[in-house]
Each structure stands twice: as structure tokens, then as C-alpha cells.
Amino acid sequence: MRLHFKQKLQTPNLTSNIKHETRNMSFKLFSNLVVSLGQTTKTNEKLALLREYFEKAPEDDKVWTIALFTGRRPRRLVSGNLMGQWCMELTGLPGWMFTECYSMVGDLSETIALLLPTHSNSILGHAEERGIPAAELTNSNRPTIPDLHADEGGIPAAETGHFQHGDSGDATLSRLLNQLHQLITHTEETKKAFVLQCWQQFDTQERFVFNKLMSANFRVGVSANLPIQALAKTHHLTVAEVAHRISGNWDPGVTSFSALLLHPTLSTDNSKPYPFYLAYPLEEDTATLGTPQEWQAEWKWDGIRGQVIKRNGEGFTWSRGEELITEKFPEFTRLFNQLPDGVCLDGEIVALPPNRHADEGGIPASIPQSIPLQKQATIYPAPFAELQKRIGRKNLTKKILAEVPAGFVAYDLIEYEGKDIRDLPLAERRKLLEQIMAGINDPAFILSPVIPFENWDFLTRIRTQSREQGAEGLMLKRKSSPYGTGRRRGDWWKWKIDPMSIDAVMIYAQKGSGRRSNLYTDYTFAVRDGERLVPFTKAYSGLTDKEFAQVDAFVKKNAIEKFGPVRTVKPELVFEIGFEGIAESKRHKSGVALRFPRMLRWRTDKNVSEINTLDDLKQMLLLYGKRDHAVNETT
């Protein structure tokens, strides 16, 4: 059997694929949009696709599209293993061939969409040949899907939008996602019947998008700002208005488009955050920024960007990913108790050293507690790896709260006395922030210190001290700048220090995914420990397409062993690995874990005898993974 995987999903012509007929105001409309967006790299074409979709789609579908495109993915209905198993049952493919197909395509959802027979009648025929009852693919004798109704916590059967034979054009995105949500608690038999029926009714393109949705792997190649721009143009709003209205804690299953975007009732949601303003990396010479007097410099803290909000006596903490994380940081109750009502602080959530326990206020005995709190405190946070110990936990024990206490470094104020003050210049917002933070009597919650400087050369020297301060570099903010929306050039810059780096040799390689599914692009690297090589990190970014192709050719010629998709290769290729942080790890053979590892360059001028050693890594761990934490006070 010869499989033609060079044939990709068929994509209609960009905007012309969005039909105007009523019957296509459906899941087909959404799947056409998703596939078309993936076939163009031009921003204006993507924006045109989004605008036309929002003009034509049903309102309930618009709400779900906004949710999906801003990271609110539905929960997983079935695992990838089950999807693959059901596909093999339908097609009769042996496991080894399915695995090879998956390896060639590089994406499970697309592999299944391409493998399934094109027409629904063909699926029925394949099912009968494989011993799957046709009733599982039709409405007759179908398991309990039609019986989802209100008294079972679902929605009335009349509203579930059952997929009748050949009616996929009438299946809306919102109905489909509501069904997926309800089926999560049902049996595997019921889920299977639903999935097989959808595969029968959908075409290849729709199956691909459906597979992504039910496996919770839905991602689309557009920035979160593009749908916001499209909605703003379509409904004659500003980008800032749209971004603010669609932020926060709302449920696409029960929120109407009108309530979300056109007639928002902001006052009913005390927790509603603001869109974060993001900085661009500074790559030009600082001299191009103009006079130093126009700028405010601060440390770039290594934590979680967050907003702390207090309204009507309630306190809320939001992450930059628009996740409400109030319960993950119970110690912030102390901050809420001291904040005035009607404020929203922007800042960094950081891990504090264990000796700065909440009960002790976090101040070492050597620091006089009589120091005026309006003075700026410099906090030395624990490594980000410590904060990660708290992020992924569902239950925060007393032990973890004691071992990794958290603090908040405030550096902007975007709501004051219940009013949105984002349009005020930074200098004015800063003065108001200083007044608020002067009333906070808890050194775990501080005002981010401004770094005074008169010339760029002096600030350049200060930047080299970032790691010693527990920071990633500096932030430069124009004093006259408003608090914007999203990432914009010109007013806010992040000036990070150069990454730490180490030379290592590649010892394992694995094929990538997506467009790199045919190339070995995911590598494992090792350092020397005497005569042996010790693996310490993986990396898959940093090389050019030409370099990836050259390394791929090397792997194919020099593979020694095969362990599933992984190839052991001759240890000959040396690379400089860059990373932002290093921490002790009991899970890794090397004893260390790196933060944001990537390949800085291919060291064709070096051989394996010249790579760094495990002792070099441990020395970096000693210098940057553990610090003598303290709090210094400066005026």
C-alpha cells in the first residue's frame, strides 16, 4: 500500500473560501478559516480572513473562536492513543504502518484526517469490514449521545445539534464544542461513537480541525493580537477596547457575543484584568533611544508577570496568560488587606528565599525594621526554578508555602480609585503607585526600584550586574508613555543580559514536528565527565534551515543505535548552547536543569575534546543557581 503524504490538506483560496450561504455558516466555515490561516504567512491576508469570518459567522461561533484564538482551549475529550487506535480499527492499518505515517506527517490530527477514507460511505464500508457495527456511525441504536439533557447536567437534546448523515454544513462550532464538553464525563464507548460519527460526516479538512479540538491540541498560526485587530475593525472599536473586553474570566459556553464585546457589563466582574503591555527586545544601540532623561530604568525581574487587583473589598491575582491564580498565592491576602479599593497593580510575582518566611515579614535581622517603607527596596528573589515548584501544584501544602514563599514587585499602576488610568503618562502613574506602595507594611511586597543614571555608558555597566541582583537584565520605559495593549515598539524595551553558554556535543537526535517532521531537528547534548559523556539538556531551535538540513544528513549517515524515534549518533558535532538560568535537578543525570536552552551556533571549529565539562556546569550552578539572598534598602 502506497500512501501519498506529500498531498497536504486542500486549502481553498484565502478569503474566497468563506462562503456566504446560510447553510455554510457552520463548523465548515471555522475549519476553512483555520486551514487557510495556516497556509499564509502574510499578516494582511490573515487579517482579511479573520475580518470576513467575524462578519459572516454565527454569534455563538464568534465567542468560541475568540476563546480558542486567545488560548482558552477546551478540555481533552480523548487521548491521542485512543484516536490512533480508533483510526487503525477503521482503516485496518497495522500499528507499525500507522507509526510510520505519523512519523512522515509529523502531526497526529493531520495523520488521522489523511488516513480516514474520504467519503462517509467508504467509512461505513471500512467499519463493517473491521467488525465495527454500522450503528456506531449512524443515529440508529447510537449510545447515549442523544440522551444528554438538562437533568444530567447537559443541554436539551434539541439543542445539541446532532450530526445527521451528510449535514456537516449545519454543524456549528459552538454546538460541537458544547457536545465535547458534555461528553468528557461519559464512557469511552459513548465518546467513541461520537468521534466515529463525526469522522464519518466531516471532510478531511474538518476532521483535521475536529481532531485538534477534541485532543486539546488546537493551536493556530496567528498572534493573539490579530483577532483583536479584526474584531476592532469589524465592529468599529479600538484595539484597546476589544482587548480589555475579551480579557478576564468568562465562559464561552454561556457568554453571548453581545455581552462579551458589544454591550459589556464590566462592573459585574470585579476580577476583570487589563491586557498586558509587553516590551520588545532592545537590539539597537541605546544611543538611538535619545536622551537618558526621557527614560526610566528598572531591573527586569525573573518571575511571573501578574496583575494584582482589588475591587469592592475583593482581591484577585492574574497571570500574563490570563489565568486567575489568586488561590495559588494565598500569602497575597496580606497585600489585599492593605491595598485601597479600586486599584490594579502590574508587576512581577517572584519566589523569595525560604528564610524570608511570611510570618517573619521577610526581612533579615541585620536590616533595621524602622527604615521608611516609602524608600525603594531591592529584593533578591530566589531562582525562577523555585517558583515553578508552586506553579504546577493543585494543592499547596504548608511545607511548600514555607519552602517557597512568594512576593510581588510592583512596577506600574493601571487602575486608580476605580478608574482606568492607562492613558496617563508613566511618570504620573509612577507617582500614584509610589503613594500606594508607601502604605504597604510588608517587605514581601515592594515597589520596583528605579535605577538612576545620567548616561547610557553608566547604565550599560549597571546591566552587567543583573545576575548578581537576581534579574534578567534591565527594562527601559519612556516616561511619557501611556500603558499600551500588547507588544509595541518604541516606548518599552527589555534589555536582557547575554545568555549563559556552554559548549557541548550532540549525542541523540529525533525528528521534529510540523514542517520539520522529515528532519532530525531535536537534539540531546552532553558534556564531558572524565572519559564519559553526560547528557544534560535538549534543544531544537537556533539553527538555520540550511544548518538543520546538514545536521539531518549527518544523523542519517552516522546513526549508531535506534530507540523508537531516537537515534544515537557519533559524538562529533559540537554546539554552543545558550540558556537563561540553571538550577539543581534530581531528575537529570547531570544534576542540573537549564532554562530556555537553545543552540547559539554550530561550533565547526571545535571537536569533542574541547567541549565543557560537568564541573563547568556545576560551577555555573554554584554561581547562578544558588545565591546568598538578602534585602538591601536604597533611597
KOLLOBA-377303 format. One record per residue (C-alpha): x negated, y negated, z; residue in three letters. Coordinates in steps of 0.02 Angstrom, whole numbers, padded with zeros to 5 digits, always signed. Layout:
N
XYZAla/...
This chain:
635
+00000+00000+00000Met/-00074-00166-00052Arg/-00023-00319+00047Leu/-00039-00491-00030His/-00079-00605+00117Phe/-00155-00739+00007Lys/+00026-00785-00026Gln/+00071-00909+00111Lys/+00243-00966+00164Leu/+00329-01052+00020Gln/+00348-01237+00053Thr/+00470-01349-00040Pro/+00414-01520-00098Asn/+00395-01626+00058Leu/+00545-01741+00079Thr/+00643-01660-00061Ser/+00659-01502+00044Asn/+00775-01586+00167Ile/+00945-01556+00091Lys/+01092-01671+00115His/+01229-01542+00102Glu/+01327-01514+00261Thr/+01300-01327+00264Arg/+01112-01351+00273Asn/+01121-01465+00425Met/+01051-01316+00518Ser/+00906-01214+00576Phe/+00851-01207+00395Lys/+00832-01396+00398Leu/+00719-01383+00550Phe/+00615-01240+00482Ser/+00590-01335+00318Asn/+00528-01483+00418Leu/+00405-01380+00521Val/+00329-01290+00372Val/+00319-01450+00268Ser/+00230-01542+00409Leu/+00102-01403+00412Gly/+00068-01423+00226Gln/+00014-01604+00225Thr/-00124-01698+00315Thr/-00061-01870+00263Lys/+00014-01970+00405Thr/+00133-02068+00295Asn/+00203-01909+00218Glu/+00229-01833+00390Lys/+00315-01992+00448Leu/+00429-01988+00295Ala/+00475-01807+00331Leu/+00517-01846+00511Leu/+00619-02000+00467Arg/+00725-01907+00341Glu/+00752-01764+00462Tyr/+00811-01879+00601Phe/+00928-01965+00478Glu/+01010-01801+00424Lys/+01000-01679+00570Ala/+01146-01647+00691Pro/+01127-01746+00852Glu/+01108-01592+00963Asp/+00967-01531+00850Asp/+00883-01701+00861Lys/+00875-01686+01050Val/+00793-01514+01041Trp/+00673-01574+00905Thr/+00618-01719+01015Ile/+00593-01595+01158Ala/+00492-01473+01053Leu/+00384-01606+00973Phe/+00342-01683+01142Thr/+00286-01521+01223Gly/+00448-01458+01304Arg/+00437-01281+01236Arg/+00572-01154+01282Pro/+00528-01007+01393Arg/+00465-00850+01308Arg/+00603-00728+01262Leu/+00494-00580+01213Val/+00308-00540+01215Ser/+00200-00531+01060Gly/+00176-00345+01090Asn/+00364-00314+01080Leu/+00381-00421+00924Met/+00244-00321+00840Gly/+00320-00156+00897Gln/+00492-00201+00827Trp/+00414-00258+00664Cys/+00321-00093+00645Met/+00482+00002+00680Glu/+00571-00093+00542Leu/+00432-00084+00413Thr/+00360+00086+00454Gly/+00183+00018+00458Leu/+00059+00113+00567Pro/-00022+00018+00707Gly/-00194+00008+00626Trp/-00122-00070+00468Met/-00019-00196+00566Phe/-00176-00244+00663Thr/-00274-00268+00502Glu/-00134-00375+00430Cys/-00133-00480+00588Tyr/-00322-00497+00579Ser/-00310-00561+00400Met/-00168-00683+00429Val/-00228-00742+00600Gly/-00055-00785+00668Asp/+00066-00657+00739Leu/+00225-00753+00697Ser/+00172-00776+00517Glu/+00113-00596+00502Thr/+00284-00531+00554Ile/+00375-00655+00443Ala/+00274-00598+00292Leu/+00287-00412+00330Leu/+00476-00404+00352Leu/+00575-00365+00193Pro/+00630-00522+00102Thr/+00816-00485+00091His/+00936-00437+00229Ser/+00996-00283+00133Asn/+00815-00224+00125Ser/+00801-00239+00313Ile/+00958-00136+00334Leu/+00885-00004+00220Gly/+00719-00003+00310His/+00808+00008+00478Ala/+00910+00159+00426Glu/+00754+00244+00359Glu/+00668+00216+00526Arg/+00816+00281+00626Gly/+00874+00109+00691Ile/+01065+00103+00694Pro/+01135-00024+00572Ala/+01250-00083+00712Ala/+01098-00164+00794Glu/+01084-00279+00643Leu/+01268-00320+00623Thr/+01403-00386+00737Asn/+01492-00218+00749Ser/+01451-00124+00909Asn/+01316-00252+00945Arg/+01254-00256+01127Pro/+01317-00387+01246Thr/+01265-00544+01150Ile/+01445-00594+01106Pro/+01492-00573+01289Asp/+01384-00716+01353Leu/+01511-00832+01434His/+01531-00956+01574Ala/+01560-00833+01716Asp/+01391-00752+01678Glu/+01302-00919+01683Gly/+01305-00935+01494Gly/+01410-01035+01374Ile/+01577-00986+01299Pro/+01564-00856+01161Ala/+01647-00977+01041Ala/+01502-01097+01064Glu/+01356-00978+01044Thr/+01350-00989+00855Gly/+01339-00803+00815His/+01242-00765+00658Phe/+01363-00684+00537Gln/+01295-00596+00385His/+01222-00723+00264Gly/+01266-00877+00367Asp/+01093-00934+00423Ser/+01129-01102+00341Gly/+01257-01132+00478Asp/+01145-01082+00623Ala/+01093-01241+00711Thr/+00931-01263+00806Leu/+01022-01310+00966Ser/+01136-01158+00963Arg/+00989-01043+00929Leu/+00886-01114+01072Leu/+01033-01107+01192Asn/+01054-00923+01149Gln/+00869-00890+01175Leu/+00880-00972+01346His/+01030-00866+01399Gln/+00952-00704+01338Leu/+00798-00721+01450Ile/+00882-00628+01593Thr/+00962-00495+01483His/+00900-00320+01446Thr/+00766-00278+01319Glu/+00899-00187+01217Glu/+01005-00344+01204Thr/+00854-00452+01160Lys/+00800-00329+01026Lys/+00973-00327+00947Ala/+00975-00516+00942Phe/+00800-00530+00868Val/+00831-00397+00735Leu/+00993-00481+00685Gln/+00905-00649+00666Cys/+00767-00571+00563Trp/+00900-00496+00452Gln/+00988-00661+00420Gln/+00838-00779+00406Phe/+00723-00800+00258Asp/+00533-00788+00276Thr/+00511-00970+00320Gln/+00649-00969+00451Glu/+00581-00807+00527Arg/+00411-00887+00547Phe/+00482-01035+00646Val/+00603-00923+00743Phe/+00458-00810+00794Asn/+00362-00961+00857Lys/+00510-01020+00960Leu/+00554-00855+01043Met/+00372-00817+01086Ser/+00345-00991+01163Ala/+00202-01022+01041Asn/+00284-01166+00949Phe/+00160-01300+00900Arg/+00168-01422+00758Val/+00029-01519+00673Gly/+00084-01695+00720Val/+00035-01809+00862Ser/+00168-01844+00993Ala/+00171-02024+00933Asn/+00231-01985+00755Leu/+00407-01927+00803Pro/+00418-02081+00915Ile/+00375-02192+00767Gln/+00501-02103+00657Ala/+00640-02123+00786Leu/+00596-02306+00812Ala/+00609-02343+00625Lys/+00767-02240+00603Thr/+00860-02320+00748His/+00785-02496+00742His/+00698-02485+00911Leu/+00521-02524+00964Thr/+00396-02384+00987Val/+00380-02431+01171Ala/+00568-02419+01196Glu/+00579-02247+01117Val/+00427-02181+01210Ala/+00498-02238+01377His/+00673-02172+01345Arg/+00618-01997+01297Ile/+00496-01983+01443Ser/+00537-01904+01608Gly/+00636-01759+01675Asn/+00779-01721+01554Trp/+00853-01557+01493Asp/+00880-01541+01304Pro/+01013-01410+01337Gly/+01130-01534+01422Val/+01069-01706+01367Thr/+01155-01790+01219Ser/+01059-01888+01090Phe/+01160-02043+01128Ser/+01125-02034+01314Ala/+00940-01999+01285Leu/+00897-02130+01155Leu/+01039-02245+01106Leu/+01126-02283+01271His/+01004-02231+01407Pro/+01057-02246+01588Thr/+00886-02272+01663Leu/+00949-02322+01833Ser/+01020-02148+01866Thr/+00848-02066+01859Asp/+00738-02130+02000Asn/+00594-02020+01943Ser/+00579-02083+01763Lys/+00396-02118+01720Pro/+00321-02231+01588Tyr/+00225-02174+01434Pro/+00040-02172+01475Phe/-00079-02294+01393Tyr/-00231-02200+01328Leu/-00407-02259+01288Ala/-00512-02224+01134Tyr/-00691-02160+01149Pro/-00818-02301+01131Leu/-00938-02256+00992Glu/-00992-02430+00936Glu/-01122-02540+01019Asp/-01049-02633+01168Thr/-01109-02796+01089Ala/-00966-02778+00963Thr/-00840-02799+01105Leu/-00879-02982+01131Gly/-00924-03069+01294Thr/-00930-02965+01454Pro/-00818-03093+01541Gln/-00671-03030+01437Glu/-00684-02855+01509Trp/-00651-02759+01669Gln/-00764-02609+01702Ala/-00719-02461+01814Glu/-00780-02284+01841Trp/-00697-02151+01735Lys/-00639-02029+01866Trp/-00639-01841+01836Asp/-00465-01786+01889Gly/-00286-01780+01828Ile/-00209-01938+01757Arg/-00050-01971+01852Gly/+00087-02095+01896Gln/+00148-02118+02073Val/+00324-02190+02082Ile/+00434-02248+02225Lys/+00614-02300+02193Arg/+00761-02308+02313Asn/+00660-02226+02450Gly/+00609-02076+02345Glu/+00431-02036+02291Gly/+00377-01946+02132Phe/+00213-01892+02055Thr/+00195-01864+01867Trp/+00051-01794+01765Ser/-00003-01864+01598Arg/+00078-01711+01517Gly/+00245-01774+01584Glu/+00257-01637+01713Glu/+00340-01683+01877Leu/+00211-01622+02003Ile/+00273-01702+02165Thr/+00283-01534+02255Glu/+00105-01487+02206Lys/+00036-01633+02307Phe/+00131-01639+02472Pro/-00002-01749+02552Glu/+00058-01891+02439Phe/+00205-01907+02557Thr/+00088-02013+02663Arg/+00066-02131+02516Leu/+00252-02139+02477Phe/+00287-02185+02657Asn/+00177-02339+02643Gln/+00221-02397+02467Leu/+00356-02530+02441Pro/+00509-02483+02339Asp/+00516-02515+02152Gly/+00335-02480+02105Val/+00245-02367+01982Cys/+00056-02345+02001Leu/-00055-02275+01864Asp/-00212-02186+01921Gly/-00311-02026+01945Glu/-00269-01878+02055Ile/-00434-01812+02122Val/-00494-01671+02233Ala/-00576-01725+02395Leu/-00714-01634+02489Pro/-00648-01515+02624Pro/-00725-01622+02763Asn/-00604-01760+02714Arg/-00455-01668+02786His/-00289-01758+02780Ala/-00274-01756+02970Asp/-00440-01845+02985Glu/-00398-01977+02856Gly/-00547-01926+02752Gly/-00674-02050+02824Ile/-00841-01980+02884Pro/-00886-02027+03062Ala/-01027-02139+03001Ser/-00905-02258+02915Ile/-00825-02385+03034Pro/-00636-02373+03027Gln/-00624-02560+03058Ser/-00680-02603+02880Ile/-00542-02710+02799Pro/-00440-02598+02685Leu/-00423-02731+02551Gln/-00606-02704+02515Lys/-00639-02585+02372Gln/-00685-02408+02421Ala/-00791-02297+02312Thr/-00732-02119+02329Ile/-00842-01971+02286Tyr/-00720-01837+02226Pro/-00753-01651+02227Ala/-00784-01570+02057Pro/-00633-01550+01943Phe/-00650-01361+01960Ala/-00593-01381+02141Glu/-00434-01469+02084Leu/-00399-01328+01962Gln/-00382-01210+02110Lys/-00223-01303+02155Arg/-00151-01339+01983Ile/-00104-01162+01935Gly/-00034-01107+02102Arg/+00152-01085+02129Lys/+00135-01080+02318Asn/+00018-01198+02408Leu/-00043-01118+02569Thr/-00110-01213+02718Lys/-00279-01137+02677Lys/-00288-01209+02500Ile/-00223-01378+02559Leu/-00362-01383+02689Ala/-00497-01322+02568Glu/-00447-01439+02426Val/-00362-01596+02492Pro/-00308-01719+02357Ala/-00318-01907+02342Gly/-00261-02041+02221Phe/-00366-02179+02142Val/-00250-02319+02083Ala/-00308-02424+01937Tyr/-00151-02504+01864Asp/+00024-02561+01912Leu/+00162-02546+01781Ile/+00319-02574+01884Glu/+00336-02701+02024Tyr/+00492-02742+02127Glu/+00590-02629+02011Gly/+00538-02724+01853Lys/+00438-02661+01705Asp/+00280-02770+01704Ile/+00186-02683+01563Arg/+00186-02843+01460Asp/+00089-02939+01592Leu/-00100-02956+01562Pro/-00209-02830+01652Leu/-00285-02968+01760Ala/-00112-03012+01831Glu/-00062-02830+01855Arg/-00227-02801+01947Arg/-00193-02941+02071Lys/-00022-02867+02113Leu/-00100-02694+02129Leu/-00231-02759+02249Glu/-00093-02833+02358Gln/-00002-02666+02365Ile/-00157-02562+02399Met/-00210-02681+02540Ala/-00059-02615+02634Gly/-00107-02431+02615Ile/-00189-02374+02777Asn/-00256-02207+02715Asp/-00429-02188+02636Pro/-00371-02040+02531Ala/-00275-02167+02426Phe/-00386-02307+02362Ile/-00399-02446+02236Leu/-00515-02405+02092Ser/-00665-02520+02114Pro/-00706-02648+01981Val/-00890-02645+01933Ile/-00957-02824+01922Pro/-01076-02857+01777Phe/-01139-03008+01682Glu/-01216-02924+01529Asn/-01199-02762+01432Trp/-01377-02705+01468Asp/-01342-02704+01654Phe/-01181-02604+01628Leu/-01273-02480+01518Thr/-01392-02445+01661Arg/-01246-02427+01783Ile/-01167-02300+01665Arg/-01316-02183+01686Thr/-01269-02165+01870Gln/-01096-02094+01830Ser/-01129-01914+01879Arg/-01201-01969+02046Glu/-01038-02062+02077Gln/-00933-01909+02033Gly/-00874-01994+01874Ala/-00874-01952+01688Glu/-00931-02124+01633Gly/-00851-02296+01627Leu/-00685-02371+01575Met/-00684-02539+01488Leu/-00519-02635+01487Lys/-00485-02804+01411Arg/-00423-02918+01550Lys/-00291-02998+01438Ser/-00219-02831+01380Ser/-00041-02775+01412Pro/-00008-02595+01462Tyr/+00025-02513+01294Gly/+00100-02350+01237Thr/-00002-02201+01179Gly/-00178-02215+01111Arg/-00225-02383+01033Arg/-00389-02457+00980Arg/-00456-02622+01040Gly/-00409-02651+01223Asp/-00451-02493+01321Trp/-00610-02392+01292Trp/-00682-02240+01380Lys/-00871-02245+01381Trp/-00919-02071+01435Lys/-01094-02014+01476Ile/-01179-01892+01360Asp/-01132-01711+01397Pro/-01248-01594+01488Met/-01328-01472+01368Ser/-01422-01309+01364Ile/-01498-01203+01225Asp/-01425-01027+01211Ala/-01419-00881+01091Val/-01262-00809+01012Met/-01233-00626+01061Ile/-01048-00593+01018Tyr/-00933-00656+00881Ala/-00747-00643+00849Gln/-00637-00703+00706Lys/-00542-00864+00733Gly/-00358-00900+00707Ser/-00256-01001+00583Gly/-00358-01062+00436Arg/-00513-00981+00511Arg/-00435-00809+00531Ser/-00551-00735+00398Asn/-00710-00807+00476Leu/-00810-00765+00632Tyr/-00798-00933+00721Thr/-00776-00890+00906Asp/-00943-00855+00988Tyr/-01011-00798+01156Thr/-01179-00867+01211Phe/-01314-00806+01330Ala/-01466-00874+01422Val/-01622-00778+01475Arg/-01644-00698+01645Asp/-01815-00618+01637Gly/-01807-00492+01494Glu/-01618-00482+01486Arg/-01486-00595+01410Leu/-01342-00651+01521Val/-01180-00712+01439Pro/-01118-00874+01516Phe/-00993-00961+01401Thr/-00890-00956+01242Lys/-00872-01094+01112Ala/-00782-01112+00947Tyr/-00799-01295+00897Ser/-00935-01415+00846Gly/-00998-01344+00680Leu/-00957-01399+00504Thr/-00858-01286+00386Asp/-01020-01252+00292Lys/-01109-01200+00452Glu/-00964-01089+00506Phe/-00973-01001+00337Ala/-01161-00974+00358Gln/-01141-00903+00533Val/-00999-00792+00471Asp/-01113-00721+00337Ala/-01247-00688+00469Phe/-01123-00597+00582Val/-01063-00484+00441Lys/-01241-00437+00396Lys/-01308-00419+00573Asn/-01166-00342+00674Ala/-01231-00205+00789Ile/-01076-00142+00881Glu/-00888-00162+00869Lys/-00773-00180+01019Phe/-00598-00210+00949Gly/-00606-00381+00864Pro/-00775-00423+00944Val/-00942-00393+00857Arg/-01108-00382+00947Thr/-01240-00468+00841Val/-01428-00477+00839Lys/-01479-00614+00963Pro/-01563-00730+00838Glu/-01457-00887+00813Leu/-01491-01024+00940Val/-01368-01166+00975Phe/-01367-01317+01089Glu/-01212-01302+01198Ile/-01138-01461+01271Gly/-01020-01467+01420Phe/-00941-01594+01537Glu/-00955-01502+01702Gly/-01021-01348+01788Ile/-00951-01250+01935Ala/-00987-01092+02031Glu/-00886-00943+01971Ser/-00873-00768+02044Lys/-00781-00708+01887Arg/-00928-00734+01769His/-01086-00628+01762Lys/-01191-00786+01758Ser/-01109-00852+01916Gly/-01061-01016+01830Val/-00916-01085+01730Ala/-00929-01232+01610Leu/-00800-01366+01574Arg/-00762-01408+01391Phe/-00905-01309+01313Pro/-00939-01339+01128Arg/-01082-01322+01005Met/-01178-01485+00986Leu/-01292-01420+00850Arg/-01367-01265+00772Trp/-01549-01259+00827Arg/-01625-01183+00670Thr/-01793-01246+00734Asp/-01790-01131+00886Lys/-01797-00944+00915Asn/-01728-00839+01057Val/-01888-00850+01159Ser/-01860-01038+01176Glu/-01685-01038+01248Ile/-01647-01094+01425Asn/-01642-00978+01574Thr/-01513-00931+01704Leu/-01619-01026+01830Asp/-01596-01182+01724Asp/-01407-01161+01736Leu/-01416-01135+01923Lys/-01521-01292+01941Gln/-01385-01389+01848Met/-01257-01310+01964Leu/-01357-01368+02114Leu/-01370-01545+02046Leu/-01196-01572+01973Tyr/-01083-01432+02034Gly/-01105-01473+02218Lys/-01129-01645+02290Arg/-01152-01720+02461Asp/-00983-01806+02469His/-00962-01969+02559Ala/-00866-02130+02552Val/-00954-02295+02528Asn/-00873-02464+02551Glu/-00916-02613+02444Thr/-00848-02787+02442Thr/
